[in-house]
Amino acid sequence: MIGAACTSESELSDHGGSRHSHWQLSVAYRKQRSHRHFVGTVEQKQRAEQHTEIVNDIHLFDVALTYEFNPRISLTVSVPFMHASRTSPARFNALGVQTQPEQVSHGIGFGDISVGGRVWILDPGREKPPRQNISFGFGIKLPTGKPGVKDIVQTATGPREIVVDQSIQLGDGGWGFVFSTDMYKRLWKTTLYGSGVYLVNPRDTNGVKTGRGRPSEAIMSVSDQYLARVGIIFPVPKARGWTASFGGRIEGVPVRDIIGKSNGFRRPGYGIAVEPGINYVRRGRDVWSLSVPIAVSRNRRRSVSDIADGRAGDAAFADYTIVAGWTHRF
């Protein structure tokens, strides 16, 4: 999963003046509760009425350590940790007799570590900082997160070990390549910002069995992911160091990857959200940020296996997400 970070520090504080190379520590947190089921852009409202919604509760922490060789060039190592649960409601027959107890499975542990560099086109460290800039980043995602996490759930015949759903797996089992960009333009007291991240996963499937009935969905797919954001940052009146932000974002999983095949089970689609936020900068060394993306559009697209089988799958989306972050310069 990508997109745990808030508004980047480069958009919030000046880099003016020469300074030595330094270290930077960042901690990001993302929380979401996905429970609204969609097929395409149509919400399956009957799931809530029938109490058949499957609910994912995800807490994602990301700790990143950055070394700046100079104000233009930096290298970052990012380590994610996830605590997630997936709840399937109890099932009943037409007579109201329970046929399946509630099942709760978990995915807890470290995810896929990434290592990447970033280069700014203009030098942010010059005496008069540029009022606009753009950076490009490239990184590698290592398959350090376990792609076949198992857990014990309750069934009608007693406890049983299962492979947890793809949505709460710690890793995807594939090496990946991360391409990113950040940009900003200062206009008087406001700042326009934009950013984008695309994860390229060349591997087709990872060999982990899903337990699903359709042969085309028997093995988990290793899918690309993407995130894009645009918005504006402006100062909060009479509040030194405080800024507010407002923008939009889109994130999701494509139907087909850029490189390699796209077989196996995946839930392609995207969510579009408006993103209000608040940020605080303390003496240029500490940056706190909080944003709450609120969904305005959700689309569960048909996967390659859906198209081949002439069917359409569903996926659960969140109404909103909480994204918080803290960055400290040493």
C-alpha positions in Angstrom: 0.0 0.0 0.0 1.3 3.5 -0.9 0.2 6.9 0.1 0.8 6.9 3.9 2.7 10.2 3.9 1.1 13.6 4.3 2.0 16.8 2.5 5.7 16.7 2.0 8.0 18.9 4.1 9.4 20.6 1.0 6.0 22.2 0.5 5.8 23.6 4.0 9.2 25.1 4.9 11.8 27.1 3.1 15.2 25.5 2.3 16.9 28.8 2.1 20.5 29.3 3.1 23.4 26.9 2.8 23.6 24.1 5.3 25.5 20.9 5.8 24.3 17.4 4.8 22.0 16.1 7.5 19.7 13.2 8.5 15.9 13.4 8.6 13.5 11.1 10.4 9.8 10.8 9.3 7.0 8.9 10.9 3.7 8.5 9.0 0.4 7.0 10.1 -2.6 6.0 8.0 -5.9 4.7 9.4 -8.9 3.5 7.3 -12.0 1.5 7.8 -13.2 0.0 4.5 -16.8 -1.3 4.5 -18.8 0.2 1.6 -18.9 -2.4 -1.2 -18.9 -1.3 -4.8 -19.2 -3.1 -8.2 -17.9 -0.5 -10.7 -19.2 2.8 -9.4 -22.4 1.3 -8.0 -22.6 0.9 -4.2 -24.0 -2.4 -3.0 -26.2 -0.7 -0.4 -28.1 -4.0 0.3 -24.9 -5.3 2.0 -25.4 -2.8 4.9 -29.2 -3.6 5.0 -28.5 -7.3 5.1 -25.6 -7.0 7.5 -23.3 -8.8 5.1 -20.6 -6.1 4.8 -17.0 -7.3 5.1 -15.0 -4.8 7.1 -11.3 -4.0 7.0 -9.7 -2.0 9.7 -6.1 -1.0 8.7 -3.5 0.9 10.8 -0.4 1.5 8.7 2.8 3.0 10.2 5.7 4.0 8.0 9.1 5.0 9.5 11.6 6.6 7.0 15.2 7.7 7.5 16.6 10.2 4.9 20.2 11.3 4.3 20.6 14.5 2.3 23.9 14.5 0.5 23.1 18.2 -0.3 19.9 20.2 -0.5 19.2 18.8 -4.0 19.9 15.1 -3.5 18.7 12.7 -0.9 18.4 9.0 -0.2 15.6 7.4 1.9 14.9 4.0 3.5 11.3 3.4 4.4 10.0 0.6 6.7 6.3 0.0 7.0 4.4 -1.8 9.8 0.8 -2.8 9.5 -1.8 -3.9 12.0 -4.9 -4.9 10.1 -8.1 -7.0 10.7 -10.8 -8.3 8.4 -14.2 -9.1 9.8 -16.7 -11.3 7.9 -20.2 -11.3 9.6 -22.0 -14.3 10.8 -24.2 -16.1 8.3 -27.8 -17.4 8.8 -30.1 -19.5 6.8 -33.7 -18.7 5.8 -34.9 -20.0 9.2 -32.6 -17.6 11.1 -30.2 -20.4 12.2 -26.6 -19.5 12.2 -24.6 -21.4 9.7 -21.3 -19.6 10.0 -19.9 -17.7 13.0 -18.3 -14.3 12.6 -14.8 -14.6 11.3 -12.0 -12.2 12.2 -8.5 -12.5 10.6 -5.4 -10.4 11.1 -2.3 -9.3 9.2 0.2 -7.9 11.7 3.9 -7.2 11.0 6.5 -5.5 8.8 5.7 -4.9 5.2 7.8 -4.3 2.0 10.8 -2.1 2.7 11.7 0.5 0.0 15.0 2.4 -0.8 15.0 5.4 -3.1 16.6 8.6 -4.0 15.3 12.0 -4.9 16.7 14.9 -6.9 15.4 18.5 -7.1 15.8 20.3 -10.4 16.6 23.6 -8.8 18.8 24.0 -5.7 16.6 24.5 -2.6 19.7 25.4 -0.5 20.7 28.6 -2.4 20.6 31.9 -0.6 17.3 32.9 -2.2 15.2 29.8 -2.4 13.3 29.1 -5.7 9.6 30.0 -5.7 8.9 26.9 -7.7 10.6 23.5 -8.0 10.1 19.9 -9.1 11.8 16.7 -8.0 12.0 13.2 -9.4 12.5 10.1 -7.4 13.4 6.5 -8.1 13.3 3.6 -5.7 13.3 -0.2 -5.3 10.7 -2.1 -3.2 12.1 -5.2 -1.6 9.8 -8.2 -1.0 10.4 -8.2 2.8 6.8 -8.4 3.8 5.3 -11.9 4.1 2.9 -12.5 1.2 1.2 -15.6 2.6 0.1 -14.6 6.1 -2.2 -17.1 7.8 -4.5 -16.8 10.8 -7.0 -18.9 12.8 -10.7 -18.2 12.3 -13.8 -19.8 13.7 -16.0 -21.9 11.4 -19.1 -24.0 11.8 -17.0 -27.0 12.4 -14.4 -25.3 14.7 -11.2 -23.3 14.4 -9.4 -23.4 11.0 -6.3 -21.9 9.7 -6.7 -19.8 6.5 -4.6 -17.6 4.3 -5.8 -14.1 5.1 -7.3 -11.9 2.4 -5.1 -10.1 -0.1 -6.2 -6.8 1.3 -4.5 -7.4 4.7 -1.4 -9.3 3.5 1.9 -7.7 4.7 3.6 -8.0 1.3 3.0 -8.9 -2.3 6.0 -11.1 -2.8 7.5 -9.2 -5.7 10.4 -6.8 -6.3 9.1 -3.4 -7.4 10.3 -0.1 -8.9 9.0 3.2 -7.5 8.8 6.3 -9.6 7.7 9.6 -7.9 7.6 13.3 -8.3 7.0 16.3 -6.1 6.4 19.9 -7.2 5.4 23.3 -5.8 4.9 26.9 -6.9 4.7 29.7 -4.4 2.2 32.5 -5.2 2.4 35.3 -2.7 1.5 33.7 0.7 0.1 30.5 -0.8 1.7 27.4 -2.3 0.4 25.2 -5.0 1.6 21.6 -4.7 1.4 18.3 -6.6 2.9 14.9 -6.2 2.6 11.4 -7.7 3.9 7.9 -7.0 3.7 4.8 -9.2 4.8 1.4 -8.1 5.8 -0.9 -10.9 5.4 -4.6 -10.0 6.7 -6.8 -12.9 5.9 -10.1 -11.3 2.7 -11.8 -12.5 1.5 -13.9 -9.5 3.2 -14.8 -6.2 2.1 -18.4 -5.7 -0.1 -17.7 -2.7 -3.4 -19.5 -2.9 -6.5 -17.3 -2.3 -9.0 -20.1 -1.4 -11.4 -18.6 -3.9 -13.7 -20.8 -6.1 -12.9 -19.5 -9.5 -9.7 -21.1 -11.1 -8.7 -17.7 -12.6 -8.6 -16.3 -9.1 -6.9 -19.2 -7.3 -3.5 -17.4 -7.0 -2.8 -13.8 -5.8 -1.7 -11.2 -8.4 1.2 -8.9 -7.8 -0.2 -5.6 -8.9 1.0 -2.1 -9.7 -0.3 0.8 -7.5 -0.5 4.5 -7.9 -1.2 7.8 -6.0 -1.6 11.4 -7.2 -2.3 14.6 -5.3 -2.8 18.3 -6.1 -3.8 21.2 -3.9 -3.0 24.5 -2.2 -1.4 25.4 1.1 -2.1 28.7 2.8 -1.1 30.3 6.2 -3.6 30.3 9.1 -4.2 33.9 10.1 -2.5 35.0 13.4 -1.1 31.5 14.0 2.7 31.5 13.5 4.0 28.3 12.0 0.5 26.9 11.1 -0.8 26.3 7.6 -3.9 24.8 6.2 -4.2 22.8 3.0 -6.9 21.7 0.6 -6.6 19.4 -2.4 -7.7 16.3 -4.1 -6.2 12.8 -4.5 -6.7 9.7 -6.5 -5.2 6.3 -5.6 -5.7 2.8 -6.7 -4.7 -0.4 -8.5 -4.8 -0.7 -12.3 -6.5 -3.4 -14.2 -3.3 -4.2 -16.1 0.3 -3.6 -15.0 2.7 -1.5 -17.1 5.2 -4.4 -17.2 4.5 -8.1 -17.2 1.2 -10.0 -17.1 -1.7 -9.3 -14.8 -3.2 -12.7 -14.1 -4.5 -14.0 -10.8 -6.7 -12.4 -8.2 -6.6 -8.6 -7.7 -9.2 -5.9 -6.9 -8.4 -3.2 -9.4 -10.1 0.2 -9.0 -9.6 3.7 -7.6 -10.9 6.1 -5.1 -11.0 9.9 -5.5 -11.1 12.1 -2.5 -11.0 15.7 -1.4 -8.3 16.3 1.2 -8.4 19.0 3.8 -5.4 19.2 6.1 -3.5 21.2 8.8 0.2 21.5 9.2 2.6 23.0 11.8 6.3 23.9 11.3 8.5 24.5 14.3 11.8 26.4 13.7 12.3 24.6 10.4 13.3 21.4 12.2 10.0 19.7 13.0 6.9 19.4 10.8 3.6 18.0 11.9 0.8 17.3 9.5 -2.7 15.9 9.5 -5.1 15.4 6.6 -8.4 13.6 6.2 -9.1 12.5 2.6 -12.9 12.2 2.2 -14.1 9.9 -0.6 -16.2 11.5 -3.4 -16.0 8.7 -6.0 -15.1 5.0 -5.9 -14.8 2.5 -8.7 -14.1 -1.2 -8.5 -13.1 -2.0 -12.0 -13.1 -5.5 -13.6 -9.9 -7.4 -13.3 -8.3 -9.5 -16.1 -9.8 -12.6 -14.6 -13.2 -10.9 -14.3 -13.1 -10.0 -18.0 -12.1 -13.5 -19.0 -14.9 -15.1 -16.9 -17.5 -12.5 -18.0 -18.1 -11.4 -14.4 -17.6 -8.3 -12.2 -16.2 -8.4 -8.7 -16.7 -6.1 -5.8 -14.4 -4.3 -3.3 -14.9 -2.5 0.0 -13.9 1.2 0.2 -13.5 3.6 3.1 -15.6 6.8 3.5 -12.5 8.6 4.8 -8.9 8.1 5.8 -6.8 9.6 8.5 -3.3 10.5 7.5 -0.8 12.0 10.0 2.9 12.6 9.9 5.9 14.0 11.8 9.3 14.9 10.4 12.4 15.9 12.3 15.7 17.3 11.0 18.8 16.4 12.9 
